Every structure is written in C-alpha cells, then in structure tokens.
Amino acid sequence: MNLIDRISHQFEDNMRASLEALELLAAPIAGAVELITASLLDSGKVLVCGGSGSAGDARRFAAQLVNGFELERPALAALALSADTSTLAPVAAELDPQALFARQIAAFGHPGDILVTLSTNPGSARVLGAIAAAHERDMRVIALTGADGGRIAEALAPGDILLGAPADRTARIQELHLLILHCLCDGIDCLLLGVED
C-alpha cells in the first residue's frame, strides 16, 4: 500500500466533489444566506440540529453565529439542539428518535425562525421529526444532506432549501457540509456588515 497515493486520492476526490458542489449549490447557498439573514434581522433565530456525526458540525455552526466567524460583529441568535445533554437524555431514553429534536423545536421555535439540519443519512428519523416540528411552528428549513436528499428532501415544504452535497461517501458529504456552513457564515456576515470583498 502506498500511503502517499491514498492521501493524494483523498485530496483529489475532495476537490472533484467541491467543484461539482460549487456548480450545483452556489445559488441555493446564496438563497439560504438571504433566508437566514432576513430571519435574524426580523428578530428570528436559527435552530440547528445534526444527526450522529453531524451533531458536532451543528454545534460549531451555532457557535459561529453566536460568537462570530471571521469578522467582528454582534452575537446572532442561534441554538444547537444537540448541545444540551440534560434535555436530550430523557428523550433518548424513551427510544423515540423522532422526538429528539422535535421537542426542543416545539419549546423554542417560533414562526419566522429557521431550522438548519445536517445529515448524511437521507432517512434520519431525528431530522425528519425536526422538520415536521419546524413546519408545525411555521418555520422554514434549510437541509444539508447527501446527493438527492432522500426522505429528507421529500419532507421539505415549498420555500425550504435543500443543500444536497453531490457525493456518496460520508467523508466527502461531511467535508462539503463544513464548507457550506462556512459559506453561510461568511455570507451572513457580509450581508449584515455590508462587506464587499
């Protein structure tokens, strides 16, 4: 096994997926930036959830909205639904995966708020439950998924935004999700602060 070749292949695979994502997702990402920014300017907030391995990215995105990304700015209202283990533990113990994030959305979500979901699993019960709960609260949804989005894409309503990473491998999907989240943070900061460059 040649490790250098394997590592080179990982980088090349990442670059191919990133270029394909750029062509497919630049416009929907811009739409998501505008949707989130409009909500924040109207006193809304962003609720973020991620299934399994995406939970960490959800927490990081919420933290970047609250604490800042690359520019100095006021805190933005964002909450990661996977961050509070005291809230999650009782629901997880009930073995009702659809309620894991849905109960928090019922408690904290209001009309005009935005739900951002992250999942490499196109049929994640937790994310599907969150989307249903967001729609019940008259919230819009931005769903980061893999490829076609599967059942998550089917659960979206008109006005929601699907950001399907064009990749089959979990690692590539997660890498693209992180890039998309960074694009969202940068775009929101630029719109709020009037940055041109």
Number of C-alpha atoms within 10 A of each C-alpha: 5 6 8 9 10 11 11 11 12 13 12 12 13 18 13 14 19 22 12 14 20 16 9 15 19 14 12 15 21 14 16 25 22 16 21 26 23 18 19 20 11 11 11 21 23 25 25 29 31 26 21 14 13 21 20 16 21 28 19 16 26 25 18 18 21 16 16 18 16 11 12 10 14 12 12 20 18 23 22 23 26 22 16 10 10 8 15 17 11 12 16 14 10 10 10 13 18 20 22 27 29 23 18 17 26 15 9 14 24 16 15 20 27 28 27 27 27 30 28 27 18 21 16 20 19 21 29 24 21 30 28 19 22 25 19 14 18 15 24 25 30 25 26 29 27 27 17 16 23 15 15 24 20 13 17 20 13 8 11 19 20 23 27 26 27 23 23 12 11 14 13 22 24 22 14 25 24 19 14 21 22 16 17 22 21 18 20 23 22 16 14 15 12 9 11 6 4
